Amino acid sequence: MPKINLFTKIIALIVLILVPILLLYFYSNRTSADLLEQELNKSNTNQLVFFQNQVNAVIDTMAIWPDLLIQDPDISALRDIFTYQHELELSTITQIKRIQTKLAIQQNSSNWASSLHIYSPVLQRDISDSDVRMYSADELRARLKPGWQVRQTDGGGSKRYVFSRFAVTPYSSTLEPGSSSLVIEIQFESSNIADMLDKFKNGGSREPVYYHPDEGTIYNRSANRVKTDQVISLIEQKPIQELESRMVALDDGDYLVNMVKSEAIGWYLIDYLPITEIMKPLELTKRWFYYSVAALLLLCLIAAYLLYAQVQVPIKRLVQAFQKLKNGDYSYRIKPRGHSEFTFLYTRFNLMVAQIQELFETVYLEKIHVREAKLKQLQSQINPHFFYNCFSFISSMAKLENYKPVVAMSHHLSNYYRYTTRQERELVTLKDEVDFVTSYLEIQHMRISRLDYSVRIPADMLQLSVPPLVLQPLVENAVIHGIEASMDASGIVITGEWDEKGARLVVEDDGRGMESGDMLALQRKMREQMDEQMGCGLWNVHQRMHLRYRGQAGLSFATSPHGGLKVTLCWLPA
């Protein structure tokens, strides 16, 4: 079990002192915040209920107007008219004038803008305070329902609502509108509610609105409608109670939402307040407390640092140095500082590491020489056995006095010899390797007339450096085991591409291919030591690429879409 150092002990002591203070303050601050939130919620709910009662009182007062007016003698006298009058008689006109005066007086008795309508089914007239007009009985019958009704009207680009309530005589005709002898309707627009919402808001941070899930929203005139719609969409996610409070989170902070349902019209009065602004003084106090604790902690750390710098840091540097030595970094040295006891330890450590590094470099250099010799041995094992066939082809063409193929074969063969004899270079460009393979394929094309090939390698890939003779064995394998082994085979495709693991060269043929079991066995042999039964060409390429690039570099085998074998050479360029 590792020992706890002195600096850790000092820091732990500081933490043990400060943590209880922080926890106690956090608890106190959380309790205060909860209490403030509860009181705010209670106060806002009470204000909302009081305002809702005011609105309900006005609406309830207006709701009884039709019931009162229907008892008025002039209005009730309309029920005694039993015949339809196309042109109203003078007595009827005089009676209607008196009724209009009473309607105007009744409407002006409230601060809300409203309108009263009296419908006489016999006269087929709609009587208001300023007009007498015909009306559609079917339209009235469709709207004639008990309680308050709501319908939308065009408000110049914004939604406006008209609230209406009916009183009929006799009362039983509510269920059978066709039998009613008199209908009185009271109407008021949502602008009256918006006016009261503006007074309730009074320039504060609250945002009162009226909302009905089936109808829509009545905003105060200075409302932030986008934010209000966001709040409503959040509270719609679960059913709304008649009296409820919720917390909702928007992009700019948390909001306290209070909701009260109107018993008169069934709409919800919704108000929301930003908790962040209300809690700002509390947050400011908490921030200053944290600043004070941070300052105290800083002073404690400075005091601890004086001891830490004198003892803990030198020991830590020595431990880090041994850790780097353990990880194989023998070039690391500790720079001595001052003239303390640690300076002597640092000097002895540097001397010891220098001796170890010298020993390891000597051994590593020998390993490099062995590896380079192995690479050159692998390169030299590539056997150009097809040269005999080339010379036989030249001899045959010369006997036939067909000198053009002789010249072409000699040209490509000289390029082939020139490239294979340049063994002094460890790396060549991929372009040189492709040119060499092209000469090889041209030679094979002269021998095998059905052979057709294509090379598709990106220009940026041709500039990569690779070990020599890594592509030719793959192509030679495709020619011998793919094209020559099958009379129906003729095509070889060489493709270069990039992927997330590095560069890839793909050689495919349309020969008879290999069974999946044989491919797995061949893939396994690439990682084993070469024996007498194994061909050296592909194994040489795999081993050379793996020794140089490590990782996943080497060969892999698969079935080609063309029908033959697909050999992929991948590596991560340096």
Protein Blocks (a to p, Z undefined) as FASTA:
>chain_A
ZZddfklmmmmmmmmmmmmmmmmmmmmmmmmmmmmmmmmmmmmmmmmmmmmmmmmmmmmm
mmmmmmmmmmpmklmmmmmpcbdcfbacfklmmmmmmmmmmmmmmmmmpmbdcddddddf
klopacdfkbccdddfklmmmmmcghjddddddehhiacddddddddddfklmmmmmlpc
bdcdddddfklmmmmmmmmnnopabdcddddfklmccddfkbcfklmmmmmmmmmmpccd
fbdcdddddfkbccdddddddfklopacdddddfklmmmmmmmmmmmmmmmmmmmmmmmm
mmmmmmmmmmmmmmmmmmmmmmmmmnopakbccddehjbfklmmmmmmmmmmmmmmmmmm
mmmmmmmmmmmmmmmmmmmmpccfklmmmmmmmmmmmmnopaklmmmmmmmmmmmmmmmm
mmmbmbdcfklmmmmmmmmmmmmmmmmmmbccdddddfklmmpccdehklmmmmmmmmmm
mmmmpmkbcbdcddddddfkbcadddddfbebjafklmmmmmmmmmmccdfklcfklmmm
mmmmmmmngmjbccdddddfklpacdddddddZZ
